[in-house]
Amino acid sequence: MGYQGGGFSSGPREMHKATCAECKKECEVPFKPREDRPVYCKDCFSKRKDR
């Protein structure tokens, strides 16, 4: 069951630089950040998820 056309292939994920909306640290996310959505680093994201 292989995905075609850039799905979950075995190649490296494309990472995009972003600034965390909470702690303002620079981080990398596996999706293209959008202007209208806040981006969180791994630490802040997991803290928010636990709430």
C-alpha beads as a LAMMPS data file, in Angstrom:
LAMMPS data file: protein, C-alpha beads

51 atoms
50 bonds

1 atom types
1 bond types

-500.0 500.0 xlo xhi
-500.0 500.0 ylo yhi
-500.0 500.0 zlo zhi

Masses

1 110.0

Atoms # bond

1 1 1 0.000 0.000 0.000
2 1 1 2.193 2.872 -1.199
3 1 1 0.999 6.431 -1.450
4 1 1 1.716 8.266 -4.675
5 1 1 2.312 11.968 -5.222
6 1 1 3.987 13.269 -2.069
7 1 1 1.927 11.473 0.557
8 1 1 3.699 9.591 3.305
9 1 1 6.645 8.445 1.240
10 1 1 9.879 7.093 2.642
11 1 1 11.740 10.297 1.763
12 1 1 12.595 12.950 4.354
13 1 1 9.771 15.257 5.355
14 1 1 10.035 18.825 4.179
15 1 1 10.475 21.022 7.239
16 1 1 9.607 24.713 7.407
17 1 1 11.020 27.285 9.783
18 1 1 8.504 28.951 12.053
19 1 1 8.415 30.981 15.247
20 1 1 6.474 29.561 18.173
21 1 1 3.419 31.701 18.963
22 1 1 3.840 31.006 22.681
23 1 1 7.547 31.099 23.594
24 1 1 8.769 32.898 20.419
25 1 1 11.539 30.333 19.841
26 1 1 12.407 29.396 16.279
27 1 1 11.307 25.862 15.461
28 1 1 10.729 23.637 12.451
29 1 1 7.363 22.187 11.522
30 1 1 6.494 19.512 8.941
31 1 1 3.924 21.777 7.238
32 1 1 3.935 25.221 5.653
33 1 1 2.976 27.739 8.342
34 1 1 0.037 29.991 7.478
35 1 1 -0.312 33.620 8.468
36 1 1 -3.740 33.123 10.047
37 1 1 -2.832 30.128 12.252
38 1 1 -0.500 30.173 15.271
39 1 1 2.403 27.720 15.188
40 1 1 3.808 26.115 18.347
41 1 1 7.110 24.361 19.011
42 1 1 7.012 20.761 20.235
43 1 1 7.244 21.784 23.899
44 1 1 4.445 24.362 23.798
45 1 1 2.308 22.141 21.598
46 1 1 2.469 19.237 24.054
47 1 1 1.780 21.602 26.974
48 1 1 -1.325 22.918 25.202
49 1 1 -2.494 19.409 24.328
50 1 1 -2.325 18.316 28.000
51 1 1 -4.700 21.054 29.149

Bonds

1 1 1 2
2 1 2 3
3 1 3 4
4 1 4 5
5 1 5 6
6 1 6 7
7 1 7 8
8 1 8 9
9 1 9 10
10 1 10 11
11 1 11 12
12 1 12 13
13 1 13 14
14 1 14 15
15 1 15 16
16 1 16 17
17 1 17 18
18 1 18 19
19 1 19 20
20 1 20 21
21 1 21 22
22 1 22 23
23 1 23 24
24 1 24 25
25 1 25 26
26 1 26 27
27 1 27 28
28 1 28 29
29 1 29 30
30 1 30 31
31 1 31 32
32 1 32 33
33 1 33 34
34 1 34 35
35 1 35 36
36 1 36 37
37 1 37 38
38 1 38 39
39 1 39 40
40 1 40 41
41 1 41 42
42 1 42 43
43 1 43 44
44 1 44 45
45 1 45 46
46 1 46 47
47 1 47 48
48 1 48 49
49 1 49 50
50 1 50 51
